[in-house]
Amino acid sequence: MSENLLSVPLGAPETLLDDEPEVREALAGAIGFEVDEVLEQTVGRFPASSLAWATLADRALARREPIQAYAYARVGYHRGLDALRKAGWRGQGPVPWSHEGNRGVLLALYTLRRAAEGIGESAEVVRLTEFLDGADPSAAAAIEAGER
């Protein structure tokens, strides 16, 4: 019998990742004609940051480049899994959007889901939706409302 890693046991502890103010500050500088360059430099400076990768993926989606977006978001997703596991997450439990440090990994999940949809990976979209909703059911709505 296989265990459903997306089901949350009662009382599972929240996972709270470290905040990345230096990444957020670098990303805030991505304006105007230098957006792509700043985003790439930020990923180069902070390659373990889900937030940096997710932002780069979001930019690729805005340019209608779903393959590139999928690749960037996939890296952000895996970097997020690494960070979650390092913080004690064991494949299940809440990862609240309200905690600033968690937003990068949740944004990477959300962006990967959008990119997967863009390339027709419907099974992946379902899996990522379940993962995102299991981590924090309010995250997708917060992202869609422009909370970053």
KEBA-826326 format. One line per field, with one value per atom (N, C-alpha, C, O, CB): residue number from 1; residue in one letter; z, x, y. Coordinates in steps of 0.02 Angstrom, whole numbers. Atoms other than C-alpha are relative to their C-alpha. Glycine has a CB too. Example, Ala and Ser with C-alpha at 12.3 -4.5 7.8 and 13.67 -1.06 7.14 Angstrom:
KEBA-826326
pos = [1_1_1_1_1_2_2_2_2_2]
code = [A_A_A_A_A_S_S_S_S_S]
zz = [0_390_0_33_62_-3_357_37_45_-71]
xx = [45_615_45_97_-50_-42_684_-39_-14_20]
yy = [-59_-225_60_59_1_-59_-53_55_110_23]
This chain:
KEBA-826326
pos = [1_1_1_1_1_2_2_2_2_2_3_3_3_3_3_4_4_4_4_4_5_5_5_5_5_6_6_6_6_6_7_7_7_7_7_8_8_8_8_8_9_9_9_9_9_10_10_10_10_10_11_11_11_11_11_12_12_12_12_12_13_13_13_13_13_14_14_14_14_14_15_15_15_15_15_16_16_16_16_16_17_17_17_17_17_18_18_18_18_18_19_19_19_19_19_20_20_20_20_20_21_21_21_21_21_22_22_22_22_22_23_23_23_23_23_24_24_24_24_24_25_25_25_25_25_26_26_26_26_26_27_27_27_27_27_28_28_28_28_28_29_29_29_29_29_30_30_30_30_30_31_31_31_31_31_32_32_32_32_32_33_33_33_33_33_34_34_34_34_34_35_35_35_35_35_36_36_36_36_36_37_37_37_37_37_38_38_38_38_38_39_39_39_39_39_40_40_40_40_40_41_41_41_41_41_42_42_42_42_42_43_43_43_43_43_44_44_44_44_44_45_45_45_45_45_46_46_46_46_46_47_47_47_47_47_48_48_48_48_48_49_49_49_49_49_50_50_50_50_50_51_51_51_51_51_52_52_52_52_52_53_53_53_53_53_54_54_54_54_54_55_55_55_55_55_56_56_56_56_56_57_57_57_57_57_58_58_58_58_58_59_59_59_59_59_60_60_60_60_60_61_61_61_61_61_62_62_62_62_62_63_63_63_63_63_64_64_64_64_64_65_65_65_65_65_66_66_66_66_66_67_67_67_67_67_68_68_68_68_68_69_69_69_69_69_70_70_70_70_70_71_71_71_71_71_72_72_72_72_72_73_73_73_73_73_74_74_74_74_74_75_75_75_75_75_76_76_76_76_76_77_77_77_77_77_78_78_78_78_78_79_79_79_79_79_80_80_80_80_80_81_81_81_81_81_82_82_82_82_82_83_83_83_83_83_84_84_84_84_84_85_85_85_85_85_86_86_86_86_86_87_87_87_87_87_88_88_88_88_88_89_89_89_89_89_90_90_90_90_90_91_91_91_91_91_92_92_92_92_92_93_93_93_93_93_94_94_94_94_94_95_95_95_95_95_96_96_96_96_96_97_97_97_97_97_98_98_98_98_98_99_99_99_99_99_100_100_100_100_100_101_101_101_101_101_102_102_102_102_102_103_103_103_103_103_104_104_104_104_104_105_105_105_105_105_106_106_106_106_106_107_107_107_107_107_108_108_108_108_108_109_109_109_109_109_110_110_110_110_110_111_111_111_111_111_112_112_112_112_112_113_113_113_113_113_114_114_114_114_114_115_115_115_115_115_116_116_116_116_116_117_117_117_117_117_118_118_118_118_118_119_119_119_119_119_120_120_120_120_120_121_121_121_121_121_122_122_122_122_122_123_123_123_123_123_124_124_124_124_124_125_125_125_125_125_126_126_126_126_126_127_127_127_127_127_128_128_128_128_128_129_129_129_129_129_130_130_130_130_130_131_131_131_131_131_132_132_132_132_132_133_133_133_133_133_134_134_134_134_134_135_135_135_135_135_136_136_136_136_136_137_137_137_137_137_138_138_138_138_138_139_139_139_139_139_140_140_140_140_140_141_141_141_141_141_142_142_142_142_142_143_143_143_143_143_144_144_144_144_144_145_145_145_145_145_146_146_146_146_146_147_147_147_147_147_148_148_148_148_148]
code = [M_M_M_M_M_S_S_S_S_S_E_E_E_E_E_N_N_N_N_N_L_L_L_L_L_L_L_L_L_L_S_S_S_S_S_V_V_V_V_V_P_P_P_P_P_L_L_L_L_L_G_G_G_G_G_A_A_A_A_A_P_P_P_P_P_E_E_E_E_E_T_T_T_T_T_L_L_L_L_L_L_L_L_L_L_D_D_D_D_D_D_D_D_D_D_E_E_E_E_E_P_P_P_P_P_E_E_E_E_E_V_V_V_V_V_R_R_R_R_R_E_E_E_E_E_A_A_A_A_A_L_L_L_L_L_A_A_A_A_A_G_G_G_G_G_A_A_A_A_A_I_I_I_I_I_G_G_G_G_G_F_F_F_F_F_E_E_E_E_E_V_V_V_V_V_D_D_D_D_D_E_E_E_E_E_V_V_V_V_V_L_L_L_L_L_E_E_E_E_E_Q_Q_Q_Q_Q_T_T_T_T_T_V_V_V_V_V_G_G_G_G_G_R_R_R_R_R_F_F_F_F_F_P_P_P_P_P_A_A_A_A_A_S_S_S_S_S_S_S_S_S_S_L_L_L_L_L_A_A_A_A_A_W_W_W_W_W_A_A_A_A_A_T_T_T_T_T_L_L_L_L_L_A_A_A_A_A_D_D_D_D_D_R_R_R_R_R_A_A_A_A_A_L_L_L_L_L_A_A_A_A_A_R_R_R_R_R_R_R_R_R_R_E_E_E_E_E_P_P_P_P_P_I_I_I_I_I_Q_Q_Q_Q_Q_A_A_A_A_A_Y_Y_Y_Y_Y_A_A_A_A_A_Y_Y_Y_Y_Y_A_A_A_A_A_R_R_R_R_R_V_V_V_V_V_G_G_G_G_G_Y_Y_Y_Y_Y_H_H_H_H_H_R_R_R_R_R_G_G_G_G_G_L_L_L_L_L_D_D_D_D_D_A_A_A_A_A_L_L_L_L_L_R_R_R_R_R_K_K_K_K_K_A_A_A_A_A_G_G_G_G_G_W_W_W_W_W_R_R_R_R_R_G_G_G_G_G_Q_Q_Q_Q_Q_G_G_G_G_G_P_P_P_P_P_V_V_V_V_V_P_P_P_P_P_W_W_W_W_W_S_S_S_S_S_H_H_H_H_H_E_E_E_E_E_G_G_G_G_G_N_N_N_N_N_R_R_R_R_R_G_G_G_G_G_V_V_V_V_V_L_L_L_L_L_L_L_L_L_L_A_A_A_A_A_L_L_L_L_L_Y_Y_Y_Y_Y_T_T_T_T_T_L_L_L_L_L_R_R_R_R_R_R_R_R_R_R_A_A_A_A_A_A_A_A_A_A_E_E_E_E_E_G_G_G_G_G_I_I_I_I_I_G_G_G_G_G_E_E_E_E_E_S_S_S_S_S_A_A_A_A_A_E_E_E_E_E_V_V_V_V_V_V_V_V_V_V_R_R_R_R_R_L_L_L_L_L_T_T_T_T_T_E_E_E_E_E_F_F_F_F_F_L_L_L_L_L_D_D_D_D_D_G_G_G_G_G_A_A_A_A_A_D_D_D_D_D_P_P_P_P_P_S_S_S_S_S_A_A_A_A_A_A_A_A_A_A_A_A_A_A_A_A_A_A_A_A_I_I_I_I_I_E_E_E_E_E_A_A_A_A_A_G_G_G_G_G_E_E_E_E_E_R_R_R_R_R]
zz = [0_0_0_42_61_4_-50_42_50_-73_-42_61_-44_-88_55_37_-10_35_89_-3_-30_24_1_34_-36_2_-13_55_69_-67_-54_128_63_78_13_-57_283_64_77_1_-63_450_48_45_31_-50_592_40_63_45_-41_682_-34_0_60_34_549_9_0_-77_-12_589_-64_-117_36_56_475_-15_30_14_20_377_-17_-58_-60_9_381_-25_11_65_30_264_18_36_-76_-12_290_-53_-112_1_47_211_-42_-22_38_46_65_-18_-76_-63_17_78_-53_-93_63_51_-29_-69_-118_16_65_-169_-20_-77_3_15_-156_-22_-67_60_17_-162_-70_-109_52_68_-316_-52_-105_-4_48_-403_-9_-63_22_4_-363_-49_-75_69_47_-471_-73_-117_15_69_-625_-31_-29_-1_31_-716_-69_-84_45_64_-889_-48_-49_10_53_-1030_27_-9_-50_-28_-912_40_76_43_-40_-838_-7_43_-20_11_-917_28_60_-74_-24_-877_77_106_-25_-74_-694_27_76_25_-23_-674_-7_39_-39_10_-747_48_75_-72_-48_-639_71_109_0_-67_-485_9_62_10_-4_-523_6_43_-62_-4_-549_70_93_-51_-68_-379_52_103_16_-49_-289_-32_-36_32_37_-381_41_13_-30_-42_-232_16_51_65_-16_-226_-46_-106_-5_38_-281_-26_-81_43_20_-286_-63_-108_57_59_-412_-62_-114_10_56_-525_-20_-80_17_15_-511_-35_-80_64_32_-558_-72_-117_39_68_-709_-42_-101_1_35_-757_-16_-71_42_11_-737_-58_-98_65_55_-854_-67_-117_11_62_-984_-20_-79_9_15_-970_-30_-77_63_25_-998_-73_-111_44_69_-1158_-44_-103_0_36_-1211_-21_-78_-62_10_-1193_51_100_7_-51_-1102_12_68_-20_-9_-1131_47_94_-68_-43_-1053_70_120_-29_-64_-915_40_100_-9_-33_-877_28_84_-50_-23_-865_60_110_-58_-56_-752_62_117_-19_-57_-642_29_90_-21_-25_-630_45_97_-60_-43_-561_66_119_-35_-60_-438_45_106_-18_-36_-386_37_96_-48_-32_-352_53_105_-53_-52_-259_61_118_-28_-55_-156_40_101_-27_-36_-116_43_100_-51_-40_-59_63_118_-41_-58_55_50_110_-23_-44_124_40_101_-40_-35_165_51_106_-51_-47_246_62_117_-35_-56_354_40_87_-26_-38_413_-30_-1_66_34_292_-24_-51_-60_18_259_-54_-52_62_56_103_11_-32_-14_-15_186_55_92_19_-52_298_-30_-87_50_25_283_-12_25_49_18_199_-13_-71_-64_7_231_-43_-35_68_42_102_43_25_-51_-43_244_26_46_58_-22_292_-61_-109_32_57_176_-29_-90_20_23_166_-42_-79_58_38_92_-69_-110_39_62_-52_-62_-114_0_59_-170_-23_-82_14_19_-164_-23_-70_61_21_-177_-68_-110_52_65_-322_-54_-110_1_47_-406_-17_-76_29_13_-386_-46_-95_66_39_-456_-72_-119_33_66_-602_-40_-101_5_34_-642_-24_-79_47_20_-645_-63_-109_58_59_-768_-62_-116_14_57_-878_-24_-84_19_18_-874_-40_-89_63_37_-930_-71_-119_37_65_-1071_-49_-109_10_45_-1140_-2_-31_20_4_-1116_47_35_-68_-51_-964_51_108_36_-42_-892_65_117_-38_-61_-768_50_110_-16_-42_-702_31_89_-41_-26_-683_59_110_-56_-54_-576_62_117_-22_-56_-468_35_96_-25_-29_-443_35_85_-54_-33_-402_68_118_-44_-64_-267_49_108_-11_-43_-200_27_87_-40_-20_-197_49_100_-61_-45_-117_67_119_-32_-62_11_42_104_-15_-36_56_31_90_-47_-24_72_-49_-104_9_46_-4_-22_-71_33_19_-9_-45_-69_63_36_-102_-72_-93_-1_70_-281_-6_-49_-33_2_-247_18_-11_47_-19_-162_-57_-70_62_57_-310_-56_-85_-25_53_-433_17_-28_-13_-21_-331_-1_14_70_6_-355_63_65_-21_-61_-180_-16_-40_60_11_-195_57_61_-68]
xx = [42_0_45_89_-48_-41_74_-30_-91_8_20_68_-10_31_52_14_-10_38_19_-77_-41_123_-34_-11_66_35_-1_-52_-76_-33_48_-119_36_91_-36_-32_-80_-26_-86_-11_24_-86_-19_8_54_20_-172_60_100_-55_-54_-51_68_118_5_-65_85_27_-10_-6_-28_203_8_19_67_-13_218_74_116_-25_-70_379_9_-28_19_-15_452_71_119_-12_-66_596_28_-9_-3_-32_722_-21_-29_76_16_677_62_118_-24_-54_783_-4_-17_-3_7_782_48_31_9_-49_939_-23_-9_69_27_855_-57_-61_-23_57_696_25_-4_-46_-28_800_30_20_54_-29_896_-54_-49_46_55_735_-39_-64_-47_36_656_36_5_-5_-37_793_-11_17_72_12_730_-57_-115_-18_50_642_26_86_-16_-18_641_30_11_48_-30_748_50_70_34_-50_868_-30_7_47_34_740_33_52_-73_-27_808_71_88_0_-69_988_3_41_39_2_948_-24_4_-45_26_847_54_63_-63_-52_986_59_86_26_-54_1117_-21_19_18_25_1008_2_23_-71_-3_992_73_88_-33_-71_1181_29_72_38_-24_1211_-32_0_-15_37_1079_-30_-91_-56_25_1066_-43_-78_57_41_985_-68_-108_37_62_842_-58_-57_11_61_673_-33_-59_-50_30_612_32_-3_6_-35_745_-19_-34_75_18_710_-73_-89_14_72_521_-13_-55_-41_8_536_25_-6_37_-25_642_-50_-61_69_51_511_-61_-89_-20_58_371_12_-33_-17_-19_463_-4_-28_71_3_480_-73_-90_36_71_293_-29_-69_-40_24_260_22_-12_24_-25_364_-27_-8_77_30_262_53_55_-38_-52_409_-11_27_72_17_331_53_59_-63_-53_476_54_75_32_-50_602_-29_5_23_32_478_-3_10_-70_3_455_68_73_-25_-68_643_20_45_51_-19_671_-41_-14_-12_44_521_17_13_-73_-19_577_62_65_14_-58_745_-22_0_54_24_656_-38_-31_-45_37_543_48_39_-45_-47_690_42_57_46_-36_786_-46_-22_23_48_628_-7_-10_-67_3_615_61_56_-7_-61_796_-5_12_61_6_761_-52_-40_-20_52_601_27_17_-61_-27_689_52_54_31_-51_834_-32_-4_45_37_705_-41_-75_-45_35_633_-64_-96_-15_60_489_11_64_-19_-7_457_-51_-77_-9_43_350_-74_-115_6_70_191_-1_48_-42_8_126_-4_16_56_10_86_64_113_-42_-54_202_-36_-51_42_44_108_28_85_-17_-16_109_11_51_-57_-6_92_71_88_-48_-69_273_42_47_27_-37_383_51_58_34_-51_520_-26_12_37_30_400_-24_-39_-58_31_342_37_6_-6_-39_484_-18_-29_73_15_450_-72_-86_13_70_262_-10_-49_-46_3_285_31_6_37_-29_398_-49_-55_65_52_262_-54_-73_-32_54_131_23_-13_-21_-26_241_13_1_64_-10_289_-67_-72_35_66_105_-24_-50_-51_21_69_39_11_10_-41_215_-18_-20_75_21_162_-65_-74_-9_62_-10_14_-18_-47_-18_70_30_27_47_-28_157_-41_-20_72_46_11_13_-9_2_-14_74_-57_-49_68_60_-100_7_-17_-60_-9_-51_44_33_32_-44_87_-39_-28_60_41_-38_-42_-46_-47_40_-150_44_25_-34_-45_-4_24_26_60_-24_63_-55_-43_32_57_-110_-11_-23_-63_9_-128_56_43_-2_-58_46_-8_-1_66_8_14_-57_-50_-11_57_-157_14_-10_-62_-18_-86_48_46_30_-47_52_-35_-25_57_40_-65_-56_-44_45_57_-240_-11_-46_-62_9_-232_55_50_-4_-58_-66_-16_2_54_14_-131_-41_-26_-38_41_-263_42_33_-60_-43_-133_46_56_42_-44_-14_-39_-16_33_41_-154_-23_-36_-61_19_-201_59_51_-31_-59_-25_41_87_-21_-41_43_67_69_-34_-67_230_40_100_31]
yy = [-59_0_62_68_0_-60_168_56_61_23_-57_321_60_74_14_-61_479_56_78_15_-52_610_68_114_6_-64_749_5_60_9_-4_703_23_-1_-69_-31_803_-32_-28_76_28_712_56_111_-45_-49_801_22_-19_-28_-27_914_2_13_-40_-5_912_70_119_-18_-67_1055_40_12_-5_-44_1205_0_-5_72_-8_1219_74_102_-46_-71_1394_8_-7_41_-9_1433_69_115_-9_-65_1572_50_32_-8_-54_1738_15_-1_63_-18_1800_74_90_-44_-71_1990_24_68_42_-21_2006_-21_14_-29_22_1907_46_69_-74_-44_2010_70_100_6_-66_2171_-1_45_20_5_2112_-5_27_-62_7_2061_65_79_-55_-64_2230_47_94_33_-42_2307_-19_12_-4_23_2214_41_21_-76_-43_2355_22_18_62_-28_2429_-50_-108_55_41_2362_-51_-96_44_44_2274_-58_-92_39_51_2153_-68_-99_-5_66_1995_-6_-56_-17_1_2039_-2_-40_62_-1_2079_-67_-92_57_64_1919_-55_-94_-20_50_1813_10_-39_1_-14_1899_-21_-47_75_19_1871_-76_-100_26_73_1685_-22_-69_-32_16_1680_13_-24_39_-16_1762_-45_-60_73_39_1657_-62_-69_44_58_1491_-48_-90_-37_44_1403_30_0_-15_-35_1528_-19_-7_75_15_1463_63_65_-39_-64_1642_28_51_51_-26_1694_-41_-12_-2_43_1544_9_12_-73_-9_1566_66_70_-5_-65_1749_-2_28_55_9_1704_-39_-23_-35_39_1574_42_37_-61_-43_1700_48_62_39_-45_1818_-37_-10_29_40_1679_-13_-12_-67_9_1646_65_62_-20_-65_1832_10_44_57_-5_1819_-56_-62_-2_57_1666_-51_-73_26_50_1547_-56_-61_32_51_1398_-52_-77_-34_50_1279_27_-7_-21_-31_1399_9_-3_67_-10_1440_-65_-66_28_65_1256_-20_-44_-54_18_1228_42_15_9_-44_1379_-19_-24_74_16_1335_-68_-77_2_67_1153_5_-28_-47_-10_1210_32_11_45_-32_1325_-48_-45_58_51_1182_-46_-60_-41_46_1066_35_6_-31_-39_1202_9_8_69_-6_1227_-64_-63_20_64_1042_-10_-34_-58_5_1046_42_19_22_-45_1194_-26_-24_71_27_1117_-60_-63_-22_59_953_21_-7_-49_-25_1046_30_28_52_-31_1137_-51_-32_55_52_970_-26_-70_26_23_947_-71_-88_47_70_763_-21_-77_-43_17_769_16_3_-72_-19_833_51_60_-62_-51_968_70_81_-4_-68_1152_39_33_38_-46_1275_67_83_-25_-58_1438_57_78_26_-58_1577_62_105_13_-59_1703_10_66_-6_-7_1668_19_-19_-67_-27_1773_-49_-53_64_45_1643_-59_-89_-27_56_1513_20_-23_-29_-23_1620_-22_-35_74_20_1573_-70_-82_4_70_1386_-6_-44_-47_4_1411_33_9_34_-32_1531_-46_-48_68_47_1402_-56_-75_-30_51_1270_28_-5_-24_-32_1389_12_-3_66_-16_1443_-64_-66_42_64_1264_-29_-57_-51_23_1220_37_6_10_-40_1363_-21_-28_75_20_1313_-70_-83_3_68_1129_3_-34_-44_-9_1184_25_4_48_-30_1284_-50_-39_55_50_1130_-64_-114_-16_57_1011_-57_-113_-25_52_915_-3_17_15_-2_889_-40_-18_-25_39_753_39_36_-69_-41_867_58_76_27_-55_1010_-25_10_28_28_898_-12_7_-66_15_840_63_66_-41_-62_1016_39_72_43_-32_1083_-32_3_-5_35_950_18_29_-76_-17_988_71_82_-6_-70_1176_8_42_45_-4_1158_-34_-11_-31_34_1036_41_38_-67_-42_1157_60_76_24_-57_1307_13_37_64_-9_1312_73_84_-25_-70_1503_27_83_42_-25_1516_21_76_-52_-16_1511_64_105_-58_-62_1644_61_114_-6_-56_1754_20_79_-18_-13_1737_34_82_-64_-29_1774_70_110_-44_-67_1927_48_108_-3_-44_1993_7_48_66_-2_1962_-32_-88_-37_27_1937_22_7_22]
